[in-house]
Amino acid sequence: METKNAVPKVEKPIAATNRPYKVMGKTYVPMTGDKPLVQTGYGSWYGKQFHGKKTSTGEIYDMYAMTAAHTTMELPSYAKVTNLENGRSIIVRVNDRGPFLHSRVIDLSYAAASRLGYVNKGTAKVKVERITRAQIAAGNIPSTTNGSVLASIAAPVAKKVLSSSESGSTKESDFIAQVATLAAEGESLASSSSPSITADRVIIEKDQPPLNQNPVERVLEAGAQIALEKAGNADQTTLNTFETEAKAEVISALKKHASESQLGQAVNAASAVKQYAVQLGVFRSEQNALKLKQQFTEVLGDKMGAQVRIEFVNGLHKVVVGSGMTEAQAKAATAIVRDALNIKAFVLKE
C-alpha cells in the first residue's frame, strides 16, 4: 500500500472539472484562481467499490494512492488533511468530486484514511487546508505528522468525564437506553459505516467494516461517547482535540466498573433498537410491485447494501428494502431512495 504523502507539484487546472455542476438537486460552484481554502468538518472515505474506475479528472481511482474527493476545490489540487481526533496529518492529491451527504468536507482514499487512522471508524473530524500552486512553486509545503496526541494529556479529562457520568443525574435505565441506541447506530445498513454519495455513485460501502463487530465493545464505546457529551465542566476545546484518547480512557474505566448485568442489559436493548426497514410502495397488483422492485434494482442495484423483496400481506404486495436497521439508518436510506427513484418511500417498523 502506498502510504507516503502525495508529492505536491504545480499542475494546470482541468477546465472541464471546474465548471458548476448539480448533484441531487444542489448546485456546486468549484473554486478557481488558485485560492486558499481552510475547512473543518467530518471526513469520510471510499474504497474497493470504485478501485479502477474513473475519477472526475478522468484518471483511474487507486484506493491505495494518497488521493481525495472534494465538492468545490479546484481540480487537481493538493491539500493537507489533519485528523483532529488524534493529531495525525497527511498530504493528498485532490482529483475527484464528492462527498455529497451529511455535510462531509472531504472523501479520502482508503490509503489516506488509513494513514489518518479512521478506516474502521468510517469518519473523523478533520481540518482541510488547500496547498496553493503559489505555495508549491515557492517550496512552501506544510509539514505533516503521524504521531498521536499523548494519552497522558487526555487521561485527566477522561477521569472527569467518567465521574460526571456517574454523578447520578441520569437514571441507570435511561443511561442504558441511550447507550443501547448509540451502540445500535454503530452498525450501518450494510454492516458498514455511513452512506456516501458522489456525482456518479449512490452507495453505502459494503466493504467498510462497522465501528466494532463485538456488541459489548460497541456498548462500551457508546457509553464513553455519552459520558464525554455529559462532561459539561470539562474544557470543550481539549475534549474536541483529544477526543480519541479521552474516549479510550473512558472505555477502559467502564470495563473496570460496569457490571456484567449492566452490559448485558445494554447489549439486549441495542438488539431491540434494530427493527426498521424501508417500504418503497404497496400494490394490489403483483405486476406493479415487480415493476418497482425492478426499478430499484436497475437504479440502485446492490449499491444500497440491502436486498429488495416483495411481502404479501392481507392481499397487498409490499415492496421492502433492508431489514434490522435502526430508525436513523432507515431514515437515511429512505432519503436516498426518494432522491434516486422520486417515490414516496417511508420508514417501516418491522
VEXTORVO-130331 format. One record per residue (C-alpha): x, y negated, z negated; chain; residue number from 0. Coordinates in Angstrom, 1 decimal, padded with zeros to 4 digits. Example, Ala and Ser with C-alpha at 12.3 -4.5 7.8 and 13.67 -1.06 7.14 Angstrom:
2
ATOM       X       Y       Z  c    k
ATOM   012.3   004.5  -007.8  A    0
ATOM   013.7   001.1  -007.1  A    1
//
This chain:
350
ATOM       X       Y       Z  c    k
ATOM   000.0   000.0   000.0  A    0
ATOM   001.2  -003.5   000.9  A    1
ATOM   001.4  -005.3  -002.5  A    2
ATOM   003.7  -008.2  -001.7  A    3
ATOM   002.3  -011.7  -001.3  A    4
ATOM   001.3  -012.8   002.2  A    5
ATOM   004.2  -015.0   003.5  A    6
ATOM   002.8  -018.4   004.5  A    7
ATOM   003.7  -019.8   007.9  A    8
ATOM   002.4  -022.7   009.9  A    9
ATOM  -000.4  -021.3   012.2  A   10
ATOM  -002.6  -023.1   014.7  A   11
ATOM  -006.3  -023.1   013.7  A   12
ATOM  -008.6  -021.0   015.8  A   13
ATOM  -011.3  -023.4   017.1  A   14
ATOM  -013.9  -020.7   017.6  A   15
ATOM  -013.8  -019.6   014.0  A   16
ATOM  -014.0  -023.1   012.5  A   17
ATOM  -017.4  -024.2   014.0  A   18
ATOM  -020.6  -024.4   011.9  A   19
ATOM  -022.5  -021.1   011.6  A   20
ATOM  -025.6  -019.7   009.9  A   21
ATOM  -026.0  -016.6   007.7  A   22
ATOM  -029.2  -015.6   006.0  A   23
ATOM  -030.8  -018.9   006.8  A   24
ATOM  -027.9  -021.0   005.4  A   25
ATOM  -025.6  -023.2   007.5  A   26
ATOM  -021.9  -023.3   006.7  A   27
ATOM  -019.6  -026.0   007.9  A   28
ATOM  -015.9  -024.9   007.9  A   29
ATOM  -013.3  -027.4   006.8  A   30
ATOM  -010.9  -028.7   009.4  A   31
ATOM  -007.9  -031.1   009.5  A   32
ATOM  -005.6  -029.2   007.1  A   33
ATOM  -007.4  -030.4   003.9  A   34
ATOM  -006.6  -029.1   000.5  A   35
ATOM  -009.2  -027.1  -001.4  A   36
ATOM  -009.4  -026.0  -005.0  A   37
ATOM  -012.3  -023.9  -006.3  A   38
ATOM  -013.1  -022.0  -009.4  A   39
ATOM  -015.7  -019.2  -009.5  A   40
ATOM  -016.1  -015.5  -009.1  A   41
ATOM  -014.2  -013.4  -006.5  A   42
ATOM  -015.2  -010.0  -005.1  A   43
ATOM  -013.5  -007.6  -002.7  A   44
ATOM  -014.2  -005.5   000.4  A   45
ATOM  -012.5  -002.3   001.5  A   46
ATOM  -012.9   001.1   003.2  A   47
ATOM  -016.2   000.3   005.0  A   48
ATOM  -014.5  -002.4   007.0  A   49
ATOM  -011.0  -001.0   007.4  A   50
ATOM  -010.0  -001.1   011.0  A   51
ATOM  -012.9  -003.4   012.1  A   52
ATOM  -012.5  -006.9   013.4  A   53
ATOM  -012.4  -010.0   011.2  A   54
ATOM  -013.8  -013.4   012.1  A   55
ATOM  -010.5  -014.3   013.7  A   56
ATOM  -010.6  -011.3   015.9  A   57
ATOM  -007.8  -009.5   014.1  A   58
ATOM  -008.2  -006.0   012.7  A   59
ATOM  -009.0  -005.8   009.0  A   60
ATOM  -006.5  -003.9   006.9  A   61
ATOM  -007.6  -003.2   003.4  A   62
ATOM  -004.0  -002.7   002.4  A   63
ATOM  -002.9  -006.1   003.5  A   64
ATOM  -002.9  -009.3   001.4  A   65
ATOM  -005.9  -011.0   003.1  A   66
ATOM  -009.2  -012.6   002.2  A   67
ATOM  -012.5  -014.0   003.5  A   68
ATOM  -013.8  -017.4   002.7  A   69
ATOM  -017.0  -019.2   003.8  A   70
ATOM  -015.6  -022.6   004.8  A   71
ATOM  -011.8  -022.5   004.6  A   72
ATOM  -010.1  -023.3   007.9  A   73
ATOM  -009.0  -020.1   009.7  A   74
ATOM  -006.4  -018.9   009.5  A   75
ATOM  -005.2  -020.3   006.2  A   76
ATOM  -003.2  -019.3   003.2  A   77
ATOM  -004.3  -019.6  -000.4  A   78
ATOM  -003.1  -018.9  -003.9  A   79
ATOM  -005.7  -017.0  -005.9  A   80
ATOM  -005.4  -016.7  -009.7  A   81
ATOM  -007.4  -014.3  -011.9  A   82
ATOM  -008.4  -016.5  -014.8  A   83
ATOM  -009.2  -013.4  -016.9  A   84
ATOM  -005.6  -012.1  -017.0  A   85
ATOM  -003.3  -014.8  -015.6  A   86
ATOM  -002.2  -012.9  -012.5  A   87
ATOM  -001.9  -014.8  -009.2  A   88
ATOM  -001.2  -013.9  -005.6  A   89
ATOM  -001.0  -015.5  -002.1  A   90
ATOM  -003.3  -014.2   000.6  A   91
ATOM  -003.9  -015.0   004.2  A   92
ATOM  -007.5  -016.0   004.8  A   93
ATOM  -008.7  -014.6   008.2  A   94
ATOM  -012.4  -013.7   007.7  A   95
ATOM  -015.7  -015.2   006.7  A   96
ATOM  -017.7  -014.4   003.5  A   97
ATOM  -018.8  -013.7   000.9  A   98
ATOM  -022.4  -015.0   001.1  A   99
ATOM  -024.1  -013.7  -002.1  A  100
ATOM  -024.2  -014.8  -005.7  A  101
ATOM  -022.1  -018.0  -005.1  A  102
ATOM  -018.9  -016.0  -004.9  A  103
ATOM  -015.9  -018.1  -003.8  A  104
ATOM  -013.7  -015.6  -002.1  A  105
ATOM  -013.7  -012.0  -000.9  A  106
ATOM  -010.3  -010.3  -001.2  A  107
ATOM  -008.9  -007.2   000.5  A  108
ATOM  -008.6  -004.1  -001.6  A  109
ATOM  -004.8  -004.6  -001.9  A  110
ATOM  -005.2  -008.2  -003.1  A  111
ATOM  -007.9  -007.4  -005.6  A  112
ATOM  -005.7  -004.5  -006.9  A  113
ATOM  -002.9  -007.0  -007.5  A  114
ATOM  -005.2  -009.3  -009.4  A  115
ATOM  -006.5  -006.3  -011.5  A  116
ATOM  -010.2  -006.3  -010.7  A  117
ATOM  -010.8  -003.5  -008.2  A  118
ATOM  -012.6  -001.3  -010.8  A  119
ATOM  -014.5  -004.2  -012.3  A  120
ATOM  -015.6  -005.4  -008.9  A  121
ATOM  -015.5  -009.1  -009.6  A  122
ATOM  -013.4  -011.6  -011.6  A  123
ATOM  -013.3  -015.3  -012.4  A  124
ATOM  -010.7  -016.8  -010.2  A  125
ATOM  -009.2  -020.1  -009.1  A  126
ATOM  -008.6  -020.5  -005.3  A  127
ATOM  -006.1  -023.1  -004.1  A  128
ATOM  -005.6  -023.6  -000.3  A  129
ATOM  -001.9  -024.0   000.7  A  130
ATOM  -001.9  -026.6   003.5  A  131
ATOM   000.1  -026.4   006.6  A  132
ATOM   001.9  -029.6   005.5  A  133
ATOM   002.9  -027.8   002.3  A  134
ATOM   004.1  -024.8   004.2  A  135
ATOM   006.2  -026.9   006.6  A  136
ATOM   007.8  -028.7   003.7  A  137
ATOM   008.6  -025.4   002.0  A  138
ATOM   006.3  -026.3  -000.9  A  139
ATOM   004.9  -022.8  -001.6  A  140
ATOM   003.3  -022.3  -005.1  A  141
ATOM   004.8  -019.6  -007.3  A  142
ATOM   002.8  -016.6  -008.5  A  143
ATOM   002.9  -014.2  -011.5  A  144
ATOM   001.9  -010.6  -012.0  A  145
ATOM   002.0  -011.0  -015.8  A  146
ATOM  -001.0  -010.7  -018.1  A  147
ATOM  -001.7  -013.1  -020.9  A  148
ATOM  -000.2  -011.9  -024.2  A  149
ATOM  -002.8  -009.8  -026.2  A  150
ATOM  -001.3  -011.2  -029.4  A  151
ATOM  -002.7  -014.6  -028.4  A  152
ATOM  -006.2  -013.2  -027.8  A  153
ATOM  -006.3  -010.9  -030.8  A  154
ATOM  -007.2  -013.7  -033.4  A  155
ATOM  -010.0  -014.8  -031.1  A  156
ATOM  -011.3  -011.3  -030.8  A  157
ATOM  -011.4  -010.8  -034.5  A  158
ATOM  -013.5  -014.0  -034.9  A  159
ATOM  -015.9  -012.7  -032.2  A  160
ATOM  -016.3  -009.4  -033.9  A  161
ATOM  -017.0  -010.9  -037.3  A  162
ATOM  -019.5  -013.2  -035.6  A  163
ATOM  -021.3  -010.3  -034.0  A  164
ATOM  -021.6  -008.6  -037.5  A  165
ATOM  -023.0  -011.6  -039.2  A  166
ATOM  -026.4  -010.2  -039.4  A  167
ATOM  -028.1  -012.9  -037.3  A  168
ATOM  -029.3  -010.3  -034.9  A  169
ATOM  -031.3  -007.2  -035.9  A  170
ATOM  -029.5  -003.9  -035.2  A  171
ATOM  -032.3  -002.7  -032.9  A  172
ATOM  -032.2  -005.9  -030.9  A  173
ATOM  -028.5  -005.7  -030.6  A  174
ATOM  -028.6  -002.1  -029.3  A  175
ATOM  -031.3  -003.0  -026.8  A  176
ATOM  -029.1  -005.9  -025.4  A  177
ATOM  -026.1  -003.6  -025.3  A  178
ATOM  -028.2  -000.9  -023.5  A  179
ATOM  -029.3  -003.3  -020.9  A  180
ATOM  -025.8  -004.6  -020.1  A  181
ATOM  -024.4  -001.1  -020.1  A  182
ATOM  -027.0   000.0  -017.5  A  183
ATOM  -026.3  -003.1  -015.4  A  184
ATOM  -022.7  -001.9  -015.3  A  185
ATOM  -023.8   000.8  -012.8  A  186
ATOM  -024.6  -000.5  -009.4  A  187
ATOM  -027.2   000.5  -006.8  A  188
ATOM  -024.7   002.8  -005.1  A  189
ATOM  -022.5   003.8  -008.1  A  190
ATOM  -020.5   000.7  -007.3  A  191
ATOM  -020.3  -002.9  -008.1  A  192
ATOM  -022.3  -005.8  -006.9  A  193
ATOM  -023.8  -006.5  -003.4  A  194
ATOM  -021.5  -008.1  -000.8  A  195
ATOM  -022.8  -009.7   002.4  A  196
ATOM  -020.8  -011.3   005.2  A  197
ATOM  -021.8  -012.6   008.7  A  198
ATOM  -021.6  -009.1   010.2  A  199
ATOM  -022.4  -006.9   007.3  A  200
ATOM  -025.2  -006.3   004.8  A  201
ATOM  -023.8  -003.7   002.4  A  202
ATOM  -023.4  -002.5  -001.2  A  203
ATOM  -019.9  -001.0  -001.2  A  204
ATOM  -020.4   002.7  -001.9  A  205
ATOM  -016.8   003.5  -002.3  A  206
ATOM  -016.2   000.9  -005.1  A  207
ATOM  -016.3   002.6  -008.5  A  208
ATOM  -018.6   001.4  -011.3  A  209
ATOM  -017.3  -000.6  -014.2  A  210
ATOM  -016.8   002.6  -016.2  A  211
ATOM  -018.0   006.1  -015.5  A  212
ATOM  -018.2   007.0  -019.2  A  213
ATOM  -021.6   006.0  -020.7  A  214
ATOM  -020.1   005.5  -024.2  A  215
ATOM  -017.3   003.3  -022.8  A  216
ATOM  -019.9   001.3  -020.9  A  217
ATOM  -021.8   000.7  -024.1  A  218
ATOM  -018.6  -000.4  -025.9  A  219
ATOM  -017.8  -002.8  -023.0  A  220
ATOM  -021.3  -004.2  -023.1  A  221
ATOM  -021.2  -004.6  -026.9  A  222
ATOM  -017.9  -006.5  -026.5  A  223
ATOM  -019.4  -008.8  -023.9  A  224
ATOM  -022.4  -009.7  -026.2  A  225
ATOM  -020.0  -010.2  -029.1  A  226
ATOM  -017.9  -012.6  -027.0  A  227
ATOM  -021.0  -014.5  -026.0  A  228
ATOM  -022.1  -014.9  -029.6  A  229
ATOM  -018.8  -016.4  -030.7  A  230
ATOM  -020.2  -019.9  -030.9  A  231
ATOM  -017.5  -021.2  -033.2  A  232
ATOM  -014.6  -019.8  -031.1  A  233
ATOM  -012.7  -022.0  -028.7  A  234
ATOM  -014.5  -021.6  -025.4  A  235
ATOM  -011.6  -022.6  -023.3  A  236
ATOM  -009.5  -019.9  -025.0  A  237
ATOM  -012.2  -017.3  -024.5  A  238
ATOM  -012.5  -018.1  -020.8  A  239
ATOM  -008.8  -018.0  -020.3  A  240
ATOM  -008.1  -014.8  -022.3  A  241
ATOM  -011.4  -013.0  -021.6  A  242
ATOM  -009.9  -009.7  -020.6  A  243
ATOM  -007.6  -009.4  -023.6  A  244
ATOM  -010.2  -010.7  -026.1  A  245
ATOM  -012.7  -008.1  -024.8  A  246
ATOM  -010.2  -005.3  -025.1  A  247
ATOM  -009.6  -006.2  -028.7  A  248
ATOM  -013.3  -006.2  -029.5  A  249
ATOM  -013.8  -002.9  -027.7  A  250
ATOM  -011.0  -001.4  -029.9  A  251
ATOM  -012.7  -002.7  -033.0  A  252
ATOM  -016.1  -001.5  -032.0  A  253
ATOM  -014.6   002.0  -031.5  A  254
ATOM  -013.4   001.9  -035.1  A  255
ATOM  -016.5   000.5  -036.7  A  256
ATOM  -019.5   001.6  -034.6  A  257
ATOM  -021.2   004.8  -035.9  A  258
ATOM  -021.9   007.7  -033.6  A  259
ATOM  -025.6   007.1  -034.3  A  260
ATOM  -025.4   003.5  -033.0  A  261
ATOM  -023.5   004.5  -029.9  A  262
ATOM  -025.9   007.4  -029.2  A  263
ATOM  -028.9   005.1  -029.5  A  264
ATOM  -027.4   002.6  -027.1  A  265
ATOM  -026.5   005.3  -024.5  A  266
ATOM  -030.0   006.7  -024.6  A  267
ATOM  -031.5   003.2  -024.4  A  268
ATOM  -029.3   002.4  -021.4  A  269
ATOM  -030.6   005.5  -019.6  A  270
ATOM  -034.2   004.4  -020.1  A  271
ATOM  -033.4   001.0  -018.6  A  272
ATOM  -032.7   002.5  -015.2  A  273
ATOM  -036.3   003.1  -014.0  A  274
ATOM  -036.7   001.0  -010.9  A  275
ATOM  -036.7   001.3  -007.1  A  276
ATOM  -037.7  -000.9  -004.1  A  277
ATOM  -041.0  -000.5  -002.3  A  278
ATOM  -040.9  -001.5   001.3  A  279
ATOM  -044.6  -001.0   002.1  A  280
ATOM  -047.8   001.1   001.6  A  281
ATOM  -049.8   002.5   004.5  A  282
ATOM  -052.8   004.8   005.1  A  283
ATOM  -051.2   005.9   008.4  A  284
ATOM  -048.2   008.1   008.1  A  285
ATOM  -047.1   006.9   011.5  A  286
ATOM  -046.8   003.3   010.3  A  287
ATOM  -044.9   004.4   007.3  A  288
ATOM  -042.4   006.3   009.5  A  289
ATOM  -042.0   003.2   011.7  A  290
ATOM  -041.0   001.1   008.7  A  291
ATOM  -038.7   003.9   007.5  A  292
ATOM  -037.0   003.9   010.9  A  293
ATOM  -036.7   000.1   011.0  A  294
ATOM  -034.9   000.2   007.6  A  295
ATOM  -032.6   002.9   008.8  A  296
ATOM  -031.8   001.1   012.1  A  297
ATOM  -031.2  -002.3   010.4  A  298
ATOM  -029.6  -001.3   007.1  A  299
ATOM  -028.9   002.4   007.5  A  300
ATOM  -026.8   003.7   004.7  A  301
ATOM  -025.3   000.3   004.1  A  302
ATOM  -027.5  -000.2   001.0  A  303
ATOM  -026.1   002.9  -000.5  A  304
ATOM  -029.6   004.2  -001.2  A  305
ATOM  -031.9   006.6   000.5  A  306
ATOM  -035.3   005.6   002.0  A  307
ATOM  -038.2   008.0   001.6  A  308
ATOM  -041.9   008.3   002.0  A  309
ATOM  -044.0   009.2  -001.0  A  310
ATOM  -047.6   010.4  -000.5  A  311
ATOM  -049.7   009.2  -003.5  A  312
ATOM  -053.5   009.0  -003.7  A  313
ATOM  -054.0   009.2   000.0  A  314
ATOM  -051.4   006.4   000.7  A  315
ATOM  -047.9   006.6   002.2  A  316
ATOM  -045.3   004.6   000.2  A  317
ATOM  -042.0   003.7   001.8  A  318
ATOM  -039.5   003.5  -001.1  A  319
ATOM  -035.8   002.8  -001.2  A  320
ATOM  -033.5   003.9  -004.1  A  321
ATOM  -034.1   005.4  -007.5  A  322
ATOM  -032.8   004.9  -011.0  A  323
ATOM  -031.9   001.3  -010.6  A  324
ATOM  -032.0  -001.3  -013.3  A  325
ATOM  -034.6  -004.1  -012.8  A  326
ATOM  -031.8  -006.6  -011.9  A  327
ATOM  -030.4  -004.2  -009.3  A  328
ATOM  -033.8  -003.6  -007.8  A  329
ATOM  -034.4  -007.3  -007.6  A  330
ATOM  -031.1  -007.9  -005.8  A  331
ATOM  -031.8  -005.0  -003.4  A  332
ATOM  -035.3  -006.4  -002.8  A  333
ATOM  -033.9  -009.8  -001.8  A  334
ATOM  -031.5  -008.2   000.7  A  335
ATOM  -034.3  -006.1   002.2  A  336
ATOM  -036.6  -009.1   002.5  A  337
ATOM  -034.0  -011.2   004.3  A  338
ATOM  -032.9  -008.4   006.6  A  339
ATOM  -036.3  -007.0   007.6  A  340
ATOM  -038.5  -010.0   007.0  A  341
ATOM  -041.0  -008.0   005.0  A  342
ATOM  -042.7  -008.4   001.6  A  343
ATOM  -040.7  -005.7  -000.3  A  344
ATOM  -041.0  -005.7  -004.1  A  345
ATOM  -039.6  -004.1  -007.2  A  346
ATOM  -041.2  -000.7  -008.2  A  347
ATOM  -041.1   000.7  -011.7  A  348
ATOM  -040.8   004.5  -011.4  A  349
//
